[in-house]
Amino acid sequence: MTRLDALLDEAGLRPGSVTCAAVLGVLVGVGTLIGGVLAVVVLVEPPAAGRVVLLAWSVVAVQVVASVLLTVGGVRLAMGIGRSALVTGAALELLVCGAYLLHALTLIAPDSDNAPEAVVIFTAVPVAVATVAALSLSLTLHRTATGYLQLSRRTSS
């Protein structure tokens, strides 16, 4: 029951910024996992060349790893256990968003067959996800989170 109490923070010791970082990490993680499933559906549909498929599957694999790390890291941060999983997951998520944005700007935007709305969506989604991941990362690395984690270690020892 002690772990559940730590997650719920019934004592009110967890700073709001730490809670926000943890919740944003979990939300981005779950959203990334859903996006990874959708990316797999898109990858399976059209036949593509060898290197492009390998690169796309690599991005999806990193996306799934980032999703797991963000979700687990958010829970671990909320419990005061640590932040390394969330930091690693957020960094990987920023790389994944950069890859999707690069794909949108180099392959989707120049193609005149694509509707302008599709270009906007394929560009806006990675920017929005990267913004939330960067916010979670920033809050996780803030000195408030450091103090909270140090206090959690002292009280659990």
C-alpha positions in Angstrom: 0.0 0.0 0.0 3.0 2.3 0.5 3.6 2.4 -3.3 0.0 3.3 -4.0 0.2 6.1 -1.4 3.3 7.4 -3.0 1.6 7.4 -6.4 -1.4 9.2 -5.1 0.7 11.5 -2.8 -1.8 11.6 0.0 0.7 13.6 2.1 0.8 16.4 -0.4 4.5 16.4 -0.8 4.7 16.2 -4.5 5.1 19.6 -6.3 2.6 20.4 -8.9 5.3 20.7 -11.6 6.4 17.1 -10.9 2.8 15.9 -11.2 2.4 17.8 -14.4 5.6 16.4 -15.8 4.5 12.9 -14.9 1.0 13.3 -16.4 2.3 14.8 -19.6 4.9 12.0 -19.9 2.2 9.4 -19.6 -0.1 11.2 -22.0 2.6 11.5 -24.6 3.6 7.9 -24.0 0.1 6.6 -24.6 -0.5 8.9 -27.5 2.8 7.8 -29.0 1.8 4.2 -28.7 -1.4 4.8 -30.5 0.5 6.7 -33.2 2.9 3.8 -33.5 0.1 1.4 -34.2 -1.3 3.8 -36.8 2.2 4.1 -38.3 2.4 0.4 -38.6 -1.0 0.3 -40.5 0.3 3.0 -42.9 3.6 1.1 -43.4 1.9 -2.1 -44.2 -0.5 -0.6 -46.7 1.6 0.8 -49.5 4.5 -1.2 -50.9 7.8 0.8 -50.7 11.4 0.5 -51.4 13.9 -1.4 -49.2 15.8 1.4 -47.4 12.7 3.5 -46.9 10.9 0.6 -45.3 13.8 -0.1 -43.1 14.1 3.5 -42.0 10.4 3.7 -41.4 10.3 0.5 -39.3 13.3 1.8 -37.3 11.4 5.0 -36.5 8.4 3.0 -35.4 10.5 0.8 -33.2 12.1 3.8 -31.5 8.6 5.3 -31.2 7.4 2.2 -29.3 10.4 2.3 -27.0 9.9 6.0 -26.3 6.3 5.3 -25.5 7.1 2.6 -22.9 9.8 4.8 -21.4 7.5 7.8 -21.2 4.7 5.9 -19.6 6.9 4.0 -17.1 9.0 7.1 -16.5 5.9 9.2 -15.7 4.7 6.7 -13.1 8.2 6.4 -11.6 8.5 10.2 -11.4 5.1 10.5 -9.7 6.1 7.9 -7.2 9.4 9.7 -6.5 11.5 6.7 -7.6 13.5 8.4 -10.4 13.3 10.3 -13.7 15.8 8.6 -16.0 13.2 6.6 -17.9 11.1 9.8 -18.5 14.2 11.8 -19.6 15.3 9.1 -22.0 11.8 8.6 -23.4 11.2 12.3 -23.9 14.6 12.6 -25.7 13.7 9.6 -28.0 10.3 11.1 -28.6 11.8 14.4 -29.7 14.0 12.4 -32.2 10.9 10.6 -33.5 9.0 13.8 -33.9 11.9 15.3 -35.8 11.9 12.2 -38.1 8.1 12.6 -38.7 8.4 16.3 -39.3 11.3 15.7 -41.8 9.2 13.2 -43.6 6.2 15.6 -43.7 8.3 18.4 -45.1 10.4 16.4 -47.6 7.9 13.9 -48.9 4.4 14.9 -48.1 4.5 18.7 -48.6 6.2 18.8 -52.0 3.8 16.2 -53.5 1.1 18.1 -55.3 -1.3 15.2 -55.1 -1.6 15.7 -51.3 -4.4 17.9 -50.0 -3.2 21.0 -48.1 -5.1 19.8 -45.0 -3.0 16.6 -45.0 0.2 18.6 -45.1 -0.9 20.7 -42.2 -1.9 17.6 -40.1 1.3 15.7 -40.9 3.3 18.8 -39.9 1.3 20.0 -36.9 1.0 16.7 -35.1 4.8 16.1 -34.7 5.2 19.7 -33.6 2.5 19.5 -31.0 3.7 16.1 -29.6 7.3 17.4 -29.5 6.1 20.5 -27.6 4.4 18.5 -25.0 7.4 16.1 -24.7 9.8 19.0 -24.4 7.6 20.6 -21.7 7.5 17.3 -19.7 11.3 17.0 -20.1 11.8 20.6 -19.0 9.6 20.1 -15.9 11.3 16.8 -15.1 14.8 18.3 -15.2 13.8 21.4 -13.1 15.3 21.8 -9.7 11.9 21.3 -8.1 11.8 17.8 -9.4 15.4 17.3 -8.2 14.5 18.4 -4.7 11.4 16.2 -4.7 13.4 13.1 -5.8 16.0 13.8 -3.2 13.4 14.2 -0.5 11.7 11.0 -1.6 14.9 9.0 -1.4 15.6 10.3 2.1 12.1 9.5 3.4 12.1 6.0 1.8 15.5 5.0 3.3 
